[in-house]
Amino acid sequence: MSQKTFAIALMDPPYESENLTTAFRILDVMAQRGHNINLFAYEGAAGLAFAKQTPHPNPVHGKNVAEENHPTTKDQVTALLALAAKNGGKVDWVNCGMCVDERGVGEFVADTRRGSPADFHSFCEASDNVLAIPTK
Amino acid sequence: MAKKTLNIIESAYRAVMEEQDDTILWLLAAMQGAGAEHTVVLRGNAVNYAVAGQGAPGLTIGGWKQTQAPHMDNDVIDLIERRKIPVFVIKEDLAARGIERGELVPGVQLLSARMLPKHMAEYELVSHW
């Protein structure tokens, strides 16, 4: 299979919808197959790679931090980057700068960066296909 | 004494994979622990929460694996058995989805949509989620 380059736009914030679970499943397959992923994290999605996300215990479940093993999207982003690198794909994960500033989530996990809508424009121009998963 | 509150839950499966539960069922359980007196009515797509044996495999992204994927049926059982929160489901919404009574977890009570307004009158507060 030839390597493709995809432009992706995400908008949902962490912990608000199932859209991100679907998106990460798709991204995982793209990374497994060694495709290039250029992702623009817009609006609430600018918090996906926020480095200060912290797993918590869950008293309602009766579980401590280790037992609950609560997902953080920053770990999912990091795992995606590692998987892509392992399979020869490149990921350019761009966090919308103004969205980041509004939300105070300016500290990102490694190998993601701050950017702007101009990056998404470049991503679309350079892509074999574009997938936008908007907030509804 | 806490105000008797009826919670009609209609929004379903929103962020359950990331939260590993439904945020409203979780909230009500936590509030009950703080002294609230809740009752739950599942309607619309949320009636599926009461179907026994459901669950999704955990999400996997590269080397990251989810180990505590949600099981909504267990959360409904927890409300009924451990927290003593009555849980009703709208029977017309079950029928519309082809779900039989025998598929539901024990302790769930059926309620007709036609009877819901009368049921609401028995509570001091009604929240529609």
Interface residues (C-beta under 8 A of the other chain):
Chain A: P14 Y15 E16 S17 E18 L20 T21 F24 R25 L27 D28 A31 N58 P59 V60 H61 K63 E67 E68 N69 H70 P71 T73 D75 Q76 T78 A79 L80 A82 L83 K86
Chain B: Y13 R14 A15 V16 M17 E18 E19 Q20 D21 W26 A29 A30 G33 L59 T60 I61 G62 G63 W64 Q66 T67 Q68
